[in-house]
Amino acid sequence: MTPSLRPQPAALDETLLEPKPTARTTPGEAPIGLGADACYWAILEHLPDRLSDYALLAAFEQWLPLPIDEIEARFVRLGDGKVIACGVEHALLQSLIEQIDDVSLCPTTVPAFVQDAADGIDVAKMMEFRRGQYVPSRMAHRRRRQHAGAIALALVTCVIVAGGFWLRAQSAQAQAHAATMATSMLVDAALGLAAGAATGLDPAQRLDAALRVVNQTQQLGAMAPGDQAPNYGQLLA
C-alpha cells in the first residue's frame, strides 16, 4: 500500500514537491493567488476506504520534504483507494490569507497529472483552504451571529409551541368543567321535575338554564383559546 506520484518522482522533485520561490509573496507585492506551483501535490493510491484525514496526513508526509506539521493539507477522495493530496506551507497560506480578501481560497490551477487522475472532476474547487484557523475573522463573526440567531429563533418557536399547548389545555379544562356543571344541573332539574319540587327555581326554569349551559359548552369548542368562558352564574339567573 505505497502511495504513488505521477509523473516520475524525479521530475516532481523540481516542479511539484518543492514550491517555487516565485509562489511566495513579500510585503508590498500584489497577491498572486494560490497557483499549482505554490502547493505540494501527490496522488495516494491503494488506500483503504474511509481512511481518516489523520491517516491520509501520515501517507502524504512520506512525499514531503518537510514535516507535516508545517503543512496545511486538503484531500479529494476519488474512490477505489485513490486520493489526491494538496498541501500548502502554513507561512505562505497565512500570508495569502492576510492579503487576499476573498471568501474562498482554492488552488487556481492544478498540475496536468492531477487533472488526468481526477478524470474531469474540478478538484481545485474541492480544496478549500479558508477553513478552520484560516477562516477570516469577519466570516467567523458572521457565522457566530447566524448561529446565535438560529438558536434564538428555535427558543422563540419552543416558547410559542409550549404556550399554544398550555392554552389548549386550559380550554379543554374549561370545557370539561362546563360539561360537569351542565350534567349536574340536568340531573338536578330532572329530579326536581320528577319529585315536583317547589323550592328554589322552578324545575322547568332550571332545565331551561341547564340546556342553555349545554349549548354554551358546545360553542366552547369553536372559541379561541384566549376567549372568555361563559358566566354560568348569569345563565342561571
C-alpha positions in Angstrom: 0.0 0.0 0.0 2.6 2.5 -1.2 1.4 6.0 -2.4 2.5 6.8 -5.9 3.1 10.1 -7.7 2.5 10.9 -11.3 4.7 11.6 -13.4 8.0 10.2 -12.3 9.2 11.3 -8.9 12.5 12.7 -10.3 10.6 15.3 -12.3 8.4 16.1 -9.3 11.3 16.9 -7.1 11.9 20.0 -9.2 8.4 21.1 -10.3 5.8 19.9 -7.8 7.1 18.7 -4.5 9.1 21.8 -3.9 7.1 25.0 -4.5 8.9 27.7 -6.5 10.1 30.8 -4.7 8.0 32.9 -7.1 4.9 31.5 -5.4 5.7 33.3 -2.2 4.8 36.9 -1.6 6.7 39.6 0.3 5.3 42.8 1.9 4.3 45.3 -0.8 3.8 42.7 -3.5 0.4 42.1 -5.1 -1.1 38.8 -4.1 -0.7 36.2 -6.8 -3.2 33.7 -5.6 -2.6 30.0 -4.9 -1.1 28.6 -8.0 -0.2 24.9 -8.6 3.5 25.7 -8.2 2.8 27.0 -4.7 1.5 23.7 -3.5 2.8 20.2 -2.8 0.9 17.5 -4.8 0.6 13.8 -4.6 -1.7 11.0 -5.7 -2.1 8.5 -2.9 -3.2 5.1 -4.2 -4.1 1.6 -2.9 -5.6 3.1 0.3 -8.4 1.5 2.4 -11.8 3.0 2.0 -13.0 5.6 4.6 -9.5 6.3 5.7 -9.4 9.2 8.2 -7.7 12.5 7.5 -5.1 11.8 10.1 -4.1 8.6 8.3 -4.0 10.5 5.0 -1.7 13.1 6.5 0.7 10.3 7.5 0.6 8.9 4.0 1.1 12.3 2.5 4.1 13.1 4.7 6.1 10.4 3.0 6.3 12.5 -0.1 7.0 15.9 1.6 10.5 17.4 2.1 9.4 19.0 5.5 7.3 17.8 8.5 3.6 17.5 8.0 3.1 19.9 10.9 4.3 22.7 8.7 1.7 21.9 6.0 -2.0 22.6 5.7 -3.3 19.8 3.6 -6.5 19.1 1.7 -7.6 15.8 0.3 -10.0 14.8 -2.5 -11.2 11.2 -2.4 -11.7 9.7 -5.9 -12.7 6.2 -4.8 -11.1 2.9 -5.5 -8.4 3.7 -2.9 -7.2 6.8 -4.7 -6.8 10.2 -3.0 -5.4 13.5 -4.4 -3.4 15.3 -1.8 -2.6 19.0 -1.8 -0.5 20.9 0.8 0.5 24.5 1.4 3.0 25.7 3.9 1.4 27.5 6.8 3.6 30.6 6.4 2.6 31.0 2.8 -1.0 30.3 3.4 -1.2 32.8 6.3 0.5 35.5 4.0 -2.1 34.9 1.3 -5.0 34.9 3.8 -3.9 38.3 5.0 -3.5 39.8 1.5 -6.4 38.2 -0.4 -9.8 39.4 0.8 -11.8 36.6 -0.8 -14.3 34.3 0.9 -12.7 31.4 -0.8 -9.1 30.3 -1.4 -8.6 27.3 -3.6 -5.7 26.5 -6.0 -6.1 28.5 -9.2 -4.6 25.7 -11.2 -3.6 22.0 -10.8 -0.8 20.0 -12.4 -1.7 18.1 -15.5 -1.1 14.7 -13.9 -3.5 15.6 -11.1 -6.2 16.7 -13.6 -5.7 13.5 -15.5 -6.2 11.4 -12.4 -9.3 13.4 -11.4 -11.0 12.3 -14.6 -12.9 15.5 -15.2 -13.5 16.4 -11.6 -12.7 20.0 -10.7 -10.5 19.1 -7.7 -9.3 22.7 -7.3 -12.7 23.9 -6.1 -12.9 21.0 -3.7 -9.7 22.0 -2.0 -10.9 25.0 0.1 -8.2 26.4 2.3 -10.3 29.0 4.1 -11.4 26.6 6.8 -10.6 26.1 10.4 -8.0 28.6 11.6 -7.8 30.2 8.2 -11.5 31.4 8.2 -11.4 35.2 8.0 -12.5 36.9 11.2 -15.4 38.7 9.6 -16.7 35.4 8.2 -16.3 33.8 11.7 -18.2 36.7 13.3 -20.9 36.4 10.7 -21.2 32.7 11.2 -21.4 33.2 15.0 -24.2 35.7 14.5 -26.1 33.4 12.2 -25.8 30.5 14.8 -26.9 32.8 17.6 -29.9 34.0 15.5 -30.8 30.4 14.7 -30.7 29.4 18.4 -32.8 32.4 19.4 -35.4 31.6 16.7 -35.5 28.0 18.0 -36.1 29.2 21.5 -38.9 31.5 20.5 -40.5 28.8 18.5 -40.4 26.4 21.5 -42.0 29.1 23.7 -44.8 29.7 21.2 -45.5 26.0 20.8 -45.5 25.5 24.6 -47.8 28.4 25.0 -50.2 27.0 22.4 -50.3 23.7 24.2 -50.9 25.4 27.5 -53.8 27.4 26.1 -55.3 24.3 24.6 -55.1 22.5 27.9 -56.8 25.5 29.7 -59.6 25.5 27.1 -60.1 21.7 27.4 -60.2 22.1 31.2 -62.8 24.9 30.9 -64.9 22.7 28.6 -64.7 19.8 31.0 -65.8 21.9 33.9 -68.7 23.4 32.0 -69.8 19.9 30.9 -69.7 18.7 34.5 -71.8 21.7 35.7 -74.3 21.2 32.9 -74.7 17.5 33.7 -75.2 18.2 37.3 -77.8 20.8 36.6 -79.6 18.5 34.2 -79.7 15.8 36.8 -81.0 18.3 39.4 -83.6 19.6 37.1 -84.8 16.1 36.1 -85.0 15.1 39.8 -86.9 18.3 40.5 -89.5 17.6 37.8 -89.9 14.0 38.9 -90.5 15.0 42.5 -92.5 18.1 41.8 -90.1 20.2 43.8 -91.3 23.6 44.6 -88.3 25.0 46.3 -85.7 27.2 44.7 -86.0 27.8 41.0 -88.9 26.3 39.1 -87.8 22.9 37.7 -88.7 23.9 34.2 -86.6 27.0 34.5 -83.7 25.0 35.9 -84.0 22.6 33.0 -84.0 25.5 30.5 -81.0 27.1 32.1 -79.1 23.7 32.0 -79.9 23.4 28.3 -78.5 26.8 27.7 -75.3 25.8 29.6 -75.1 22.7 27.3 -75.4 24.9 24.3 -72.7 27.3 25.5 -70.5 24.3 26.3 -70.8 23.1 22.7 -69.8 26.6 21.5 -66.6 26.5 23.6 -65.0 24.2 21.0 -65.2 27.0 18.5 -63.8 29.6 20.8 -60.2 30.9 20.6 -58.1 29.7 23.5 -57.9 33.3 24.9 -61.7 33.9 24.7 -63.6 34.3 27.9 -65.7 31.3 29.0 -69.4 32.0 29.7 -70.6 33.2 33.1 -72.7 30.3 34.4 -74.0 32.4 37.2 -75.6 34.8 34.8 -77.1 31.9 32.8 -78.8 30.6 35.9 -80.1 34.0 37.0 
